[in-house]
């Protein structure tokens, strides 16, 4: 049996779950007594969230709500890259939160080096923003998954296309 097995290591999130988390955050802001009159706006674009509110204090409260709603929907906190707080019109503040997708080249190189060092029979190759691992043994691939889950990476990792 000369066939090889492979899996892809990716960093992604469910866009629909992010839409739901932002919608729930908007609803809670409208209902909360301390945030009701702040005229807070949250806009979700394909790769970022823009929050505009009247003070940094309410911005922190919105962050906490958004993080809790995302966690309930099984979205990793590592996808949020908080930009700097900017002054908006009047005394309001605005912040962009970039949503991280894909594995950067630096992290992909670290992952593939870790796999090469630990597993001699597994091959890792970087393909854009994913890392493909192939081996003749499914057990090796399972051990690769376990090894990578033990470490704390700066991006959330998912293991797809396991075949």
C-alpha positions, 0 to 999 in steps of 0.5 A: 500500500503505497498511498499517502495521507494528507491534511491541511492546517488552516486558520479561518473562522465561520463568517456566518457565526461572526455575523451572528455574534455582531448582531447579538452584540448590537441587540445587547447594546440596545438593551443595556441601560448603561449603553443605550444612550451612547449611540454606539455603532458596530459595522461588520465588513468582510475582514474587519469590524468598525466600532464607534461610540462616545468614550473609551469606557463604553468601547471597553464594554462593547469589546467585552460583549463582542468577545463573550458573544464570539466565545459562545459561538465558538469563535477564537479570540485570536482572530481579533486584531485590535487597531488603535483607538482614534478620535471621531467626530465630536468627542466620539471614538472609533476603533477598527478590529481586523479579523485575521484569516490565514496563516502568515509565512512566519508562522507557517515556517515555524509549523513546518519546521516543528513538524520536520524536527519531530516527525521524520516520516511526515512532510510539511509544505507551505501552500499560500496561507495553509500548510499541507502535511502528508505522510504514509501513516494516518497515525503520524498525522494524528500525532502531528495534530496532537503536537500542534494542539499542545502549543499556543500559536498566535492564530487559531489552527484548524485541521481540514481535508484529512484524507 
